[in-house]
């Protein structure tokens, strides 16, 4: 069944999906960035600020 699907090159398909899904917002955080974003989210929540993005 998988051979019947035309998926092209998987890496390019993933890159295209992420670019379309996030439209310029980097969805992948690594290392120190994860800690910083978690801390920022905690600060916002502790001050009652809704910082979530709902389109």
C-alpha positions in Angstrom: 0.0 0.0 0.0 2.8 2.4 0.8 4.3 1.9 -2.6 1.0 3.2 -4.1 1.4 6.5 -2.4 3.5 9.2 -4.1 5.2 10.8 -1.1 8.2 12.2 -3.0 11.2 12.8 -0.8 10.2 12.5 2.9 12.4 15.3 4.1 11.2 17.8 1.5 7.6 16.8 2.3 8.1 17.4 6.0 9.8 20.8 5.3 6.9 21.8 3.0 4.3 20.7 5.6 6.0 22.7 8.4 6.4 25.8 6.3 2.8 25.7 5.3 1.6 24.8 8.8 3.4 27.5 10.7 3.9 30.2 8.1 7.2 31.4 9.3 7.0 30.4 13.0 9.7 27.9 13.9 7.8 25.0 15.5 10.8 23.1 16.6 12.7 24.1 19.7 15.9 22.5 20.8 17.9 22.5 24.0 18.0 25.9 25.8 15.1 27.2 23.7 12.7 24.6 25.2 13.7 25.6 28.7 13.3 29.3 27.9 9.9 28.9 26.3 8.6 26.8 29.2 9.8 29.4 31.7 8.2 32.2 29.6 4.9 30.2 29.5 5.1 29.8 33.3 5.6 33.5 33.8 2.6 34.4 31.6 0.4 31.9 33.4 1.5 33.0 36.9 0.4 36.6 35.9 -2.9 35.5 34.4 -1.9 36.3 30.8 -3.2 34.0 28.1 -0.3 33.8 25.7 -1.6 30.9 23.6 -2.1 31.4 19.9 -5.5 30.4 18.7 -6.1 31.2 15.0 
